[in-house]
Amino acid sequence: MSQSRSVSAATFNRNDIIDNAVFDKNNAMNAAQINNFLNNFPNSCISPNSGFQAIDPTGYSPSAGFSFGNFTTAGQVIYDAAQAYHINPQVLLVTLQKEQSLVNGGSSICNSPSQNQYAAAVGYGCPDGGHSYSYSNVNLYERNGVMVTNVSSTCVNSASKVGFTQQVIRAAWLLKFGEQRSQGNINWAEIHGNWNNSDDPQSCYSGPMTQGTFKICPSGSSTFYDGNYIIDGASIHIQNGPTAALYWYTPHFNGNQNFFNLFTTWFGSTSYPEPLGSLLAVDNQTGQIYFVSLTNNTRYAIVSWSTLVAYNLNGYPIIPMDDSAIMGYSDGGYLRTLVWDSTTQGLFLVDHGTRYSFSQYCTQWGLDCLGNTPGSVSNLNNTYFDQGLINGGSNQPLMQVNGQFFLMTNGTRQPFASAADMQAAGYATTQCLPIIQTDLNATQPLGALQNSVPKFIVFNGNSMMYFDGQNYHQVPGLPTYYAWGSQLVIIPPPSSTDTNPPTSTSTLSNWVKDGGNNYYLIDNGTKMNITADHANWNSGSFESLPAAGLTFLPTMAEQHNIYSQGNVLVLQNNTLRYVPTPEDYYGLGINPSNTVNLSANAISTIPAGPNILRDGAAYTINGSGALYIINNNTSLYVPSVSMALDFGVNWGAIRFNLNPNMLSSGYPSAGTLTRWVRPDGSGLDYITNRSTVNVTPAAASAWGINTNTQPATTINSATLYNTTGTVPLGQFVRNTQNGGMYYGTSGASHYISAYSAFVNLGGTTANIINVSDDFLSAMPAGYTYGW
């Protein structure tokens, strides 16, 4: 594309600035050609040579507005905006120059400290007599990798409109909207790919109108417009939609004459009276419209407006012709969108100004590519077909319609539930043939839903189902749905499945196993791997799912300590045992790091067991005054109050009158507690007065205690948590039953009958300990010390 192409005798017609066919030619330049054009201007502000980039416009939706992608060249931004709204990219280039001189640029323009030229690149949102605005943290553009985000003193009246890309895409939309609505096309909306302007038909139009009886608001009445309009105090008669759109955008003669001069200088004539090698004619006698190919002197009858749009002929004038003149051309039948091109010896499908080569997949699409059905294929040898239509490449077994993707199979359109399902099936969105002319090229009946990715789904108002990648499972209720993490529920696109929903193979459960025999409990959006002892959690059945149906859930390590609805529970032997007090919580070694939060629904099928108590906790049984103490998941009978006191039982913390199952399924009896104990199964200690008396080998020899044969209770160290400390067994003890003092020596206990003897042997109040009869009965009795 050369920088300048002067057009002689180019005259500005203020009633008809640019023809529809030129205005709508969205394939006039591709992104590379636009960038080359910009690079021809050595001082351009937006050329690739200048290091300029901006975010790419990627879509629009009524709810989210415009969306944007990564940084790219100005040429790509302009091309993508032109494709989105089917407008000539040359119109956008001229508008960029007309408004801010960004195309030819210059130091004073490109390096303006205010950044206003980029912020208001095409003057969108800058009404006459507007105010000055400043914005920060907005995405204006990028120069050599440095992003510019602040602007001062700009005319743009909204932060969402500020920036190069934001300006270009909105200008493309506004110019196209003005063209269509000024011509009375109240239902115009661009809906293709990621572009969904379905909110446009609900909008009113306030710009100039062409001549005709039209609506300007969807709910209003039709009104005749004469096409007359006042610009700068002078009356004009607007001939077409593009002219109306340009005056709506810039309501002044000088601005639009500048547009005309730039366009004709850069790109040639703004008039495009007929398609290449063809003409559109209407029969004066019958009113039938024909596409006349001057290449092979053949006429093709056009039966619908959609056919004109499919061939991008809707912007060309239709020439009245006598019946005899039209009948002078060979009869080519009806103009179809399925075409045999004798020039290339190939079959093509025509849609929205693009031709797609149909080299295969005809059966999948349900098209009569062989032409066995009379009139199904147009035989067309024509310059306009070869050069005027965009070459869309070869067809694929995939169709895209209004943002929905379909797999073409045996003449049916089988919709993918989502783009992710299509990708999981091994296809890419770039493989889909975009069909805009749905009434002509998407007439295949709907087939079954293509579903590949695990998801929650609702068919045609039915109850919720879960698809695991292979099978469907009925969701029994919201608690199960929430347990699985409240994944997005989709309502699939219309398909034949609507009238015949899939059969559920089972009901979705919290308890599942995968194909590798891994068992899980599903809750709070995670899967807890309970493979090692799954029967401990669930004595019933587990639902089988493929591993792929569980991959989206994060995995959590198994924990048996459970926090649920303010309660702490411990899983033991397929029962849930309630932890009644904080003392038990800490005594059992429970802490947040070894506890899992589970919902009540997740554990509702696990039966409740008896309360779980820490070692050393004391309790009584309902109907019995007997006292017991917990030790290593068993109960030890405490035979006396004095023994309870010696073990430091806290009478205020005793659990009174518990259910009798505490002595059966909860903590079965393990005998009677004695003061002689073996902590953790080793050694020998004696408990007295809340102290642990350690029997050392020397002390055992002195007193005659056989540590190997001495009857003693095996006890967990934790059971002794109320005792105050450990002291070694010395040579002197006092019997608390009779007050007698004893001396251990020579392998026996010796009674001390006189206090003087106690003193003479070295006894003091500091080295004598209190014991009961059971201590002295464990050793031989020696002679008496009485002097």
Protein Blocks (a to p, Z undefined) as FASTA:
>chain_A
ZZbdcdehiacdfklmbafklmmmmklpcfklmmmmmmmpmkbckbfklopacdddfbdc
fklopaddddddfklmmmmmmmmnopafklmmmmmmmmnopmngpjklmmgmklmmmmmm
nopaiaghiacdddehiafbdeehiacfbdehiabfbfklgcjklmmmmmmmmmmmmmmm
mnopakgccdehjbccklmmmpccfbdcdeddddfbfklccdddehiaceehiacddfbf
klmmmmmmmgcfklmmmmmmmmmmmnopfbdfbcehiacdddfknopacdddfklopacd
dfbfklmmmnopmmpccddddfklmmmpccebjadfbdcdfklopacddeehiacddfbh
klmnopafkomaghkaccdddfklmmmpccebjadfbdceehiacddeehiacddfbfkl
mmmnopafklpccdfblmlmmmbccdddddfbgcdddeehiacdddehjaccddfbfklm
mmnopaacddddddfklmmccddfbdcdfbdcdfkopacddeehiacdfklmmmlmomcd
cddddfklmmmpccddddfbdceehiacddeehiacddfbfklmmmnopafklcccddfk
lmmmpccddddddehiacddehiabdcddeehiacddfbfklmmmnopafklpcghiafk
lmmmmmgcebjadfbdceehiajdddeehiacdddfklmmmnopafklmccddddfklmm
mpgbdcdddfbdcdfknopacddeehiacddfbfklmmmnopafklcccddfklmmmpcc
ddddfZZ
